[in-house]
Amino acid sequence: MPESPRDTLSGYPVGLSIVVPVYRGAATVGRLVEALSALAPVGGLEIVLVNDGSPDNSGDVCRALAASASVPLTYLEHARNFGEHNAVMTGLRHARGAYVITMDDDLQNPPEEVLKLYDHARLGHWDVVYTRYAEKRHEGWRNLGSRFANRVADALLDKPKGLYLSSFRCMNALVVREVTKYRGPYPYVDGLIMQVTKRIDSVEVLHLARLEGRSNYTLVRLVRLWLNLATNFSVLPLRLAIFAGVGMGVLGLFGALLVMAEALTGAPPSGWASSMTMMLLIAGVQFLILGVLGEYVGRAFLSANGKPQGVVRQVIGPAAPEIQPAARLREDALS
């Protein structure tokens, strides 16, 4: 018999934790916290702000919010910029709710949609609920990059076909506990989620135009995200390298047969241009395969050397005195 919503929330300090990675968000995070504080979800809520080494005065703004917020608010400060997914992982470890929603600090996701997302997960007994948008208000190149990332995820991750992987998502405490066991330096939250559960759904929400500044995701950051996805949660690139090697071997055999046929028929041998073309093609494929192998080996090396996933310089708020339950379970398992 399924649990009632009340049973699902029992044993947790709050029903809902909202984790917000903050980077260049000084102009918007205050309005976001104010709007979130006005919500009244079942079981109550808390807010977790993670300043991911933001170069503006986001830290000062967040510390002021921690001192004046009308709801429980925890402020975490990374010692440097580690990346959005690393900041989300830090926030998840300090979240205390039965459900946890992650969202950006730019107000493109209306705070009013939080209750729709939370209730859909809670009442439907879903482990994870993603959001999807009827119309995205990102810049054109960013929308193109998002579509490409989702196509890559379709090929590399064992996820429901057509599911849009949005950063505005809701997870229950079970998923949070399992996801935060990952200690590697290159987390990809959605990839970790797909390894934990298949009880996943989505709900349509509004997506607004950005109010301040520009997107923090540059082309370089998107490429790094694709590499995290491709090399941390799939061996498909290695298999593609094998197929590329086999293909070049077959092409080389065909070329050898062609040369032999030319010699037997007395035709003049192929010229310099065709030879150089083949050499450059083969060399390019070889270097591509070496690059893929090097990416895997390099990440394994950095992980083995203990490259940190995130370094927290400061913690202010309700979660500061003790470790979040998921982290405490992990430490007990290691002891």
Backbone hydrogen bonds, N-H to C=O, Kabsch-Sander energy under -0.5 kcal/mol:
donor,donor_aa,acceptor,acceptor_aa,energy
8,T,4,S,-2.2
9,L,5,P,-1.3
10,S,6,R,-0.9
10,S,7,D,-0.6
12,Y,9,L,-1.3
14,V,96,R,-0.7
15,G,43,G,-1.2
15,G,44,G,-0.5
16,L,44,G,-1.8
17,S,99,Y,-2.6
18,I,46,E,-2.1
19,V,17,S,-0.6
19,V,101,I,-3.0
20,V,18,I,-0.5
20,V,48,V,-3.0
22,V,50,V,-3.5
23,Y,21,P,-0.5
28,T,25,G,-1.1
29,V,25,G,-2.9
32,L,28,T,-2.1
33,V,29,V,-2.5
34,E,30,G,-2.2
35,A,31,R,-2.1
36,L,32,L,-2.6
37,S,33,V,-2.4
38,A,34,E,-0.8
39,L,36,L,-1.5
44,G,41,P,-2.2
46,E,16,L,-1.8
47,I,72,P,-2.4
48,V,18,I,-3.2
49,L,47,I,-0.5
49,L,74,T,-2.9
50,V,20,V,-2.3
51,N,49,L,-0.6
51,N,76,L,-3.1
52,D,22,V,-2.2
52,D,50,V,-0.9
53,G,51,N,-1.5
59,G,56,D,-0.5
61,V,57,N,-1.9
62,C,58,S,-2.7
63,R,59,G,-2.4
64,A,60,D,-1.9
65,L,61,V,-2.0
66,A,62,C,-2.4
67,A,63,R,-1.4
68,S,64,A,-1.3
69,A,65,L,-2.0
74,T,47,I,-2.8
75,Y,316,I,-3.7
76,L,49,L,-2.9
77,E,314,Q,-2.2
78,H,51,N,-2.9
78,H,76,L,-0.5
79,A,311,V,-2.7
82,F,80,R,-0.6
87,A,83,G,-2.3
88,V,84,E,-2.5
89,M,85,H,-2.1
90,T,86,N,-1.9
91,G,87,A,-2.3
92,L,88,V,-2.7
93,R,89,M,-1.7
94,H,90,T,-0.7
94,H,91,G,-0.9
95,A,91,G,-0.6
95,A,92,L,-0.8
98,A,14,V,-1.4
99,Y,15,G,-1.6
100,V,171,M,-3.3
101,I,17,S,-3.0
102,T,169,R,-2.3
103,M,19,V,-2.0
113,E,110,P,-2.0
114,V,111,P,-1.7
115,L,112,E,-0.6
116,K,112,E,-0.6
117,L,113,E,-2.2
118,Y,114,V,-2.9
119,D,115,L,-2.8
120,H,116,K,-1.9
121,A,117,L,-1.8
122,R,118,Y,-2.7
123,L,119,D,-2.8
124,G,120,H,-1.2
125,H,121,A,-0.5
126,W,121,A,-1.8
127,D,199,R,-1.5
128,V,199,R,-1.6
129,V,170,C,-2.4
130,Y,201,D,-2.6
131,T,168,F,-0.9
132,R,203,V,-1.9
134,A,205,V,-0.6
143,N,139,E,-2.3
144,L,140,G,-2.1
145,G,141,W,-2.3
146,S,142,R,-2.4
147,R,143,N,-2.3
148,F,144,L,-2.2
149,A,145,G,-2.5
150,N,146,S,-2.2
151,R,147,R,-2.0
152,V,148,F,-2.5
153,A,149,A,-2.4
154,D,150,N,-2.2
155,A,151,R,-1.5
156,L,152,V,-2.3
157,L,153,A,-2.8
159,K,157,L,-1.8
163,L,160,P,-1.9
165,L,163,L,-0.5
166,S,164,Y,-1.2
169,R,102,T,-1.2
169,R,167,S,-1.1
170,C,129,V,-2.5
171,M,100,V,-2.9
172,N,127,D,-2.0
173,A,98,A,-2.0
176,V,172,N,-2.1
177,R,173,A,-2.6
178,E,174,L,-1.9
179,V,175,V,-3.0
180,T,176,V,-2.2
181,K,178,E,-1.2
182,Y,179,V,-1.6
192,L,188,Y,-2.0
193,I,189,V,-2.4
194,M,190,D,-2.2
195,Q,191,G,-1.0
196,V,192,L,-0.7
196,V,193,I,-1.4
197,T,193,I,-2.0
200,I,198,K,-1.9
201,D,128,V,-2.1
203,V,130,Y,-2.0
205,V,132,R,-2.4
208,L,108,Q,-3.1
210,R,137,R,-0.5
211,L,106,D,-0.8
218,T,216,N,-0.8
222,L,218,T,-2.2
223,V,219,L,-2.2
224,R,220,V,-2.2
225,L,221,R,-2.1
226,W,222,L,-2.3
227,L,223,V,-2.3
228,N,224,R,-2.3
229,L,225,L,-2.2
230,A,226,W,-2.9
231,T,227,L,-2.8
232,N,228,N,-1.6
233,F,229,L,-1.0
239,R,235,V,-1.9
240,L,236,L,-2.8
241,A,237,P,-1.9
242,I,238,L,-1.8
243,F,239,R,-2.3
244,A,240,L,-2.5
245,G,241,A,-2.3
246,V,242,I,-2.6
247,G,243,F,-2.7
248,M,244,A,-2.4
249,G,245,G,-2.1
250,V,246,V,-2.5
251,L,247,G,-2.4
252,G,248,M,-2.6
253,L,249,G,-2.3
254,F,250,V,-2.4
255,G,251,L,-2.3
256,A,252,G,-2.3
257,L,253,L,-2.4
258,L,254,F,-2.0
259,V,255,G,-2.2
260,M,256,A,-2.4
261,A,257,L,-2.4
262,E,258,L,-2.2
263,A,259,V,-2.4
264,L,260,M,-2.3
265,T,261,A,-1.7
266,G,262,E,-0.7
266,G,263,A,-0.5
267,A,262,E,-1.6
275,S,271,G,-1.7
276,M,272,W,-2.6
277,T,273,A,-2.2
278,M,274,S,-2.1
279,M,275,S,-2.3
280,L,276,M,-2.8
281,L,277,T,-2.2
282,I,278,M,-2.7
283,A,279,M,-2.7
284,G,280,L,-2.4
285,V,281,L,-2.1
286,Q,282,I,-2.3
287,F,283,A,-2.6
288,L,284,G,-2.0
289,I,285,V,-2.4
290,L,286,Q,-2.6
291,G,287,F,-2.4
292,V,288,L,-2.2
293,L,289,I,-2.4
294,G,290,L,-2.8
295,E,291,G,-2.2
296,Y,292,V,-1.8
297,V,293,L,-2.7
298,G,294,G,-3.0
299,R,295,E,-2.0
300,A,296,Y,-2.2
301,F,297,V,-2.5
302,L,298,G,-2.4
303,S,299,R,-2.3
304,A,300,A,-2.4
305,N,301,F,-1.8
306,G,303,S,-1.4
307,K,302,L,-2.3
312,V,310,G,-0.5
313,R,77,E,-3.5
313,R,311,V,-0.6
314,Q,77,E,-1.1
316,I,75,Y,-2.7
320,A,317,G,-1.8
324,Q,93,R,-0.5
327,A,324,Q,-0.7
328,R,324,Q,-2.2
329,L,325,P,-2.3
330,R,326,A,-1.8
331,E,327,A,-2.2
332,D,328,R,-2.1
333,A,329,L,-1.9
334,L,330,R,-1.5
335,S,331,E,-1.4
